[in-house]
Amino acid sequence: MKALTLKVAVLAGLVGSSLISIGASADTTELYKSSKELRAVETSIPEYPRRAELSGVEGYTVVEFTVMPDGTVSEPAIAESSYRAFSRAALAAIGDWKFEPVIADAGEAVTVRTSMKFSFIGLE
């Protein structure tokens, strides 16, 4: 049996501990945050679902979520997914993530809505 590992990809990429977001919003004003403004400081990799591993299923899940002013994740929701078990795994993992607070021009931490794509790829 081949060993499967999980490769995680963020919509625009995950580089070291920097999260690069394709878009984010604070309140109702559209803001686009770069990797310098939205940075993951604690992460956990979704567990590759056992059933998918045994069946050789690969795919992805896009999770939308809010980063609160204190850096915690709130309101995670599945935007798109190729396999239901991947959705459950991604939601379980993203709930444990922590981010550096995003500081607005006024010097206060703000709420940011963003999305991330987790790719589940079996590697030999």
C-alpha positions as a Markdown table, in Angstrom:
| # | Residue | x | y | z |
|---|---|---|---|---|
| 1 | Met | 0.0 | 0.0 | 0.0 |
| 2 | Lys | 1.4 | 3.4 | -0.9 |
| 3 | Ala | 1.8 | 6.0 | 1.9 |
| 4 | Leu | -0.4 | 9.0 | 1.5 |
| 5 | Thr | 0.5 | 12.4 | 2.9 |
| 6 | Leu | -1.4 | 15.6 | 2.8 |
| 7 | Lys | -0.2 | 18.5 | 0.8 |
| 8 | Val | -1.9 | 21.8 | 1.9 |
| 9 | Ala | -2.2 | 24.7 | -0.5 |
| 10 | Val | -3.6 | 28.0 | 0.2 |
| 11 | Leu | -5.6 | 29.8 | -2.6 |
| 12 | Ala | -2.6 | 32.0 | -3.4 |
| 13 | Gly | 0.0 | 29.9 | -1.6 |
| 14 | Leu | 1.3 | 29.0 | 1.8 |
| 15 | Val | 4.9 | 30.1 | 2.2 |
| 16 | Gly | 6.6 | 29.1 | 5.5 |
| 17 | Ser | 4.3 | 30.5 | 8.1 |
| 18 | Ser | 2.9 | 33.3 | 5.9 |
| 19 | Leu | -0.7 | 33.0 | 4.7 |
| 20 | Ile | -1.3 | 34.7 | 1.4 |
| 21 | Ser | -4.9 | 35.5 | 1.0 |
| 22 | Ile | -6.6 | 36.3 | -2.3 |
| 23 | Gly | -9.1 | 38.6 | -0.7 |
| 24 | Ala | -10.4 | 39.7 | 2.7 |
| 25 | Ser | -12.8 | 42.2 | 4.0 |
| 26 | Ala | -13.2 | 44.1 | 7.3 |
| 27 | Asp | -16.8 | 44.9 | 8.1 |
| 28 | Thr | -18.5 | 45.9 | 4.8 |
| 29 | Thr | -15.5 | 47.7 | 3.3 |
| 30 | Glu | -13.6 | 45.6 | 0.8 |
| 31 | Leu | -10.0 | 45.2 | 1.7 |
| 32 | Tyr | -7.4 | 43.0 | 0.1 |
| 33 | Lys | -4.8 | 41.7 | 2.5 |
| 34 | Ser | -1.4 | 40.6 | 1.5 |
| 35 | Ser | 0.8 | 38.0 | 3.2 |
| 36 | Lys | 2.4 | 40.8 | 5.3 |
| 37 | Glu | -1.0 | 41.7 | 6.8 |
| 38 | Leu | -2.5 | 38.2 | 7.3 |
| 39 | Arg | -0.1 | 35.7 | 8.8 |
| 40 | Ala | -0.8 | 32.3 | 10.3 |
| 41 | Val | 1.1 | 31.8 | 13.6 |
| 42 | Glu | -0.4 | 28.5 | 14.7 |
| 43 | Thr | -1.6 | 25.9 | 12.1 |
| 44 | Ser | -2.7 | 22.3 | 12.0 |
| 45 | Ile | -2.8 | 20.1 | 8.9 |
| 46 | Pro | -6.1 | 18.4 | 8.2 |
| 47 | Glu | -6.0 | 14.7 | 8.7 |
| 48 | Tyr | -6.3 | 12.8 | 5.4 |
| 49 | Pro | -9.6 | 10.9 | 5.8 |
| 50 | Arg | -8.9 | 7.1 | 6.2 |
| 51 | Arg | -11.6 | 6.2 | 3.7 |
| 52 | Ala | -10.2 | 8.5 | 1.0 |
| 53 | Glu | -6.7 | 7.2 | 1.7 |
| 54 | Leu | -7.8 | 3.5 | 1.3 |
| 55 | Ser | -9.7 | 4.4 | -1.9 |
| 56 | Gly | -6.9 | 6.6 | -3.3 |
| 57 | Val | -9.2 | 9.6 | -3.5 |
| 58 | Glu | -7.6 | 13.0 | -4.0 |
| 59 | Gly | -9.2 | 16.4 | -4.1 |
| 60 | Tyr | -9.7 | 19.7 | -2.4 |
| 61 | Thr | -11.8 | 21.9 | -0.1 |
| 62 | Val | -12.1 | 25.6 | -0.1 |
| 63 | Val | -12.9 | 27.0 | 3.4 |
| 64 | Glu | -14.1 | 30.6 | 4.0 |
| 65 | Phe | -13.6 | 31.9 | 7.5 |
| 66 | Thr | -13.3 | 35.1 | 9.6 |
| 67 | Val | -10.1 | 36.0 | 11.4 |
| 68 | Met | -11.2 | 37.9 | 14.6 |
| 69 | Pro | -9.3 | 40.9 | 16.0 |
| 70 | Asp | -7.6 | 38.5 | 18.5 |
| 71 | Gly | -6.4 | 36.2 | 15.7 |
| 72 | Thr | -8.8 | 33.4 | 16.3 |
| 73 | Val | -10.8 | 31.8 | 13.5 |
| 74 | Ser | -14.6 | 32.2 | 13.5 |
| 75 | Glu | -17.4 | 31.2 | 11.2 |
| 76 | Pro | -15.6 | 28.6 | 9.0 |
| 77 | Ala | -17.8 | 27.5 | 6.1 |
| 78 | Ile | -17.2 | 25.3 | 3.1 |
| 79 | Ala | -17.3 | 27.3 | -0.2 |
| 80 | Glu | -16.4 | 24.4 | -2.4 |
| 81 | Ser | -15.3 | 20.8 | -2.0 |
| 82 | Ser | -14.6 | 17.7 | -4.1 |
| 83 | Tyr | -15.3 | 15.2 | -1.4 |
| 84 | Arg | -17.4 | 15.5 | 1.8 |
| 85 | Ala | -14.8 | 13.9 | 4.1 |
| 86 | Phe | -12.2 | 16.5 | 3.0 |
| 87 | Ser | -14.6 | 19.2 | 4.1 |
| 88 | Arg | -14.9 | 17.8 | 7.6 |
| 89 | Ala | -11.1 | 17.4 | 7.9 |
| 90 | Ala | -10.5 | 21.0 | 6.7 |
| 91 | Leu | -13.1 | 22.5 | 9.0 |
| 92 | Ala | -11.7 | 20.6 | 12.0 |
| 93 | Ala | -8.1 | 21.8 | 11.3 |
| 94 | Ile | -8.9 | 25.5 | 10.5 |
| 95 | Gly | -10.7 | 25.9 | 13.8 |
| 96 | Asp | -7.3 | 25.5 | 15.6 |
| 97 | Trp | -5.5 | 28.0 | 13.5 |
| 98 | Lys | -4.3 | 31.4 | 14.9 |
| 99 | Phe | -3.3 | 34.5 | 13.1 |
| 100 | Glu | -1.5 | 37.6 | 13.9 |
| 101 | Pro | -4.1 | 40.3 | 14.3 |
| 102 | Val | -4.6 | 42.5 | 11.2 |
| 103 | Ile | -4.1 | 46.2 | 12.1 |
| 104 | Ala | -6.1 | 48.8 | 10.2 |
| 105 | Asp | -4.9 | 52.3 | 9.4 |
| 106 | Ala | -6.4 | 53.6 | 12.6 |
| 107 | Gly | -4.1 | 51.2 | 14.6 |
| 108 | Glu | -6.8 | 48.9 | 15.8 |
| 109 | Ala | -7.1 | 45.2 | 15.1 |
| 110 | Val | -9.9 | 44.4 | 12.6 |
| 111 | Thr | -12.0 | 41.4 | 11.6 |
| 112 | Val | -11.0 | 39.9 | 8.2 |
| 113 | Arg | -12.9 | 37.5 | 6.1 |
| 114 | Thr | -10.8 | 35.3 | 3.8 |
| 115 | Ser | -10.7 | 31.8 | 2.2 |
| 116 | Met | -8.2 | 29.0 | 1.8 |
| 117 | Lys | -7.9 | 26.0 | -0.4 |
| 118 | Phe | -6.7 | 22.7 | 1.1 |
| 119 | Ser | -5.5 | 20.2 | -1.4 |
| 120 | Phe | -5.5 | 16.5 | -0.4 |
| 121 | Ile | -2.9 | 14.8 | -2.6 |
| 122 | Gly | -1.5 | 11.3 | -2.1 |
| 123 | Leu | 2.3 | 11.2 | -2.4 |
| 124 | Glu | 4.4 | 8.1 | -2.7 |
